[in-house]
């Protein structure tokens, strides 16, 4: 498969417009995840809510790629740390940096790696559903490894950490990965036909 020719930005105005477009994509992606975070269902038996936030992180990584996805999630964490209402509502009333250090902090801290890994895998090779699904599943493993490890530090019990932060979410996460993979594949095919 032939690679498309790289368009060289020749004027300072073109370079400035392209830089502004890249910044807008990263900022928009961080805000998209913030909106997704507010679609959540608190679960009474765990401090970790069932949220669309993880879906947003996968979409950002798959659609923007590894570098911009990583940057968007770093920006997202910075927004949340400054107290902007971009995180899912905390079951214990935490906000800002306290929420990053709270029970769901392991998931939040993993977001840049999750988006970066999903993007890294998907941007290499054919933009197929299988590649997107594998990218999403591997990224979710990183996400839950971070989240459960953080809960393990808090509870000193791997069984309790897995109970609080993994088992209840497996089916929903598989569904999120499949939907994100379908959207990213369709989007990738649509943008390829426009080039």
Buried (B, 14 or more C-beta within 10 A) or exposed (E): EEEEEEEEEEEEEEEEEEEEEBEEBBBEBBBBBBEBBBBBEBBEEBBBBBBBBBBBBBBBBBBBBBBBBBBBBBBBBEBBBEEBEBBBBBBEEBBBBBBBBBBBBBBBBBBBBBBBBBBBBBBEEEBBBEBBBBBBBBBBEBBBBBBBBBBBEBBEEEEEBBBBBBEBBEEBBBEBBBBBBEBBBEBBEEEEEEE
